């Protein structure tokens, strides 16, 4: 039986982890067995860049935290080496972890995940991983919105040139104030 100090420290860790899980939009649990220190360092750097919190957590503590927030269905996945990636962005953990799982096939395997407080299957995790990063999505939407305007500008310019008007009028200089 652990002493009271150790027990209270572990309970504090579980409470902190439970709070993080409640506030996370999504998370992915991973079996990281066999990755090298360099690969782990690269993964952690990529996670930080995408605002994903990544940590290796003992299965017992993670199980208790999952049970505290109603993610009991993930208990079966908590065996062997386990790490957790969570973020406030629902797509980022799945995208970053799936990218590394492809690179390190066989050494790094996604066990399961959750989104908005509900356990999701592997198909959902893979679908989330296929969604581009938010800045890429924003650029795509902006490009889609600007396409009709750009097309209209080109057509109006061609009509003006066809009717004999110069393509661009030189700007008239304002008289200098004396």
N, C-alpha and C positions, 0 to 999 in steps of 0.2 A: 504494500500500500504506500503510495507516494505521500511525502509529508505535506502539511497544510500549505506551505509556501509554494511548492511546485504545483500543487493542485490549483491554487488560486491563480497562478501564472497561466496555466493551461486554460482555465475557465475564461480568463481575460482575453486570451488569443482567440478562443472559439467565439466569444461575444463580438470581438472586433471583426472577425471573419464573417460572422452572421450579418453584421451591419453592412459590410462591403457587398455581400451577396444581395441584400435587400435593395441597395442603391444601384447595383449594376444592371444595365439594360440586357446584357448577355454575357455568357461565359462558356468556356470550353475546357474540359478536363482531358489531360494528355498522359500517355505512357511515354516517358522520355528515356527509357532504358537504352543505353548504348551510345548516346551522343557524347561527343568530345567536349572538352572545356571551350575550345574555340567555337564550335557550333552553338553551344549554349550561350556564349558571350554575344555572338552574332544575333541569335534569337532575341535575347534580352534587349539589345540595342534597337532592333526592329520594333519590338513591343513598345519601348519608350517613345520612339519616333511616332508611333501611331496611337499613343496615349492608352496603351493596354497594360494593365497591371498583371505581371506574370510572377508566380512564385511556386516553389516546391513546398508542398504541405503534407504533413502526416495524414494518412488515410483516416485514422481515428478522429482527429480534430476536424477534418473536412466532412466526415460523415455526420458528426454532431452539429456542425454549422448547417449542413444541408437539411438535416432534420428540423432545425430551428426555423428555417425559412420555407419549409414545405416542399423541398426537392428530394424527398425520400426515394423516389424512383431511381436516382443516380447511385444509391448505395451499392448495387451490384457491380458497378464500374470501379469501385474503390478497392482495388487490389494491386499489388505490385508497386512500381514506381509511379507516383502521380504528381502532376503539377496542374496548376489552375491559371487560366488567362481570363481576366474580366475587364470590362470597360463600360463606359456610359454610352458609347456608340454601339448599337446592336450588331453591326456588321464587322467591325474591326477585329475582335478576337478570332472569329471564324476565318477571316481572310488571312490574317498574319499566320495563324497556326497551320491552316491548310497549305499555305505556300511552303512553309518549312517541312511539313509532312511529305509533300511531293519531292522536295530536294533530298530529304533524308529517309527515303522509303525503307521501311523495315526497322529503322532505329527509333523512329518518332511516330507515334500512332495516336490518332484522336480516339478517345474512349466514349465521349458523350458531351452533351452541352445543355444549356438552358437559355431561354429568352423570355423576358418579361415575367419571370417567376414561374415559368412552366418548362418542363423537360421537353427537349426537341430531339427528333431522330436524326440519323446521319444524313439523310437526304436533305433535310432542312439546313443542317450545318454546311453541306456542300453547296447548296443553293445560295446561302448567305455569303460563302467564300467567293462565289463567282461575281458578286456585285462589286463594281469598281469603288475605289475610295471616294469620299465625299467631294474633294476638289475636282476630280475627274467627272463625276456626275454633274456638278454645277457647271462645268465648262461645256458638257454635252447639251445641257438644257439651254444655256445661253446661246450656243451655236445654233440650236434648233429655233430659238426665238428670233435670232438675227437674220436667218436665212431668207425669210420672205421680204424683210425690209431691204436687204442687200439686193435681192432679185428685182424689186421695184425700182431701186435707184439705178440699176444697170439698164433696165427697160426705158426709164425716163430719159436717161442720158442718150441712148440710141435714138429715141424719137426726136430729141432736140437736135442731134447731129444730122439726122435725115432731113429735117426741115430747114437746114442751113444755118442754124445757130452754132456759134463756136462752143466747143466742149466745156470750156471754162472761161469765164469773164475775168480779166485781170481786175484786181481790187483797185478802186479809185483812191488816190491818196488824198487825205484830208488836208486842206490848206493849214499851214503852220500858223499858230496863234502868235500875234505880235504884242 
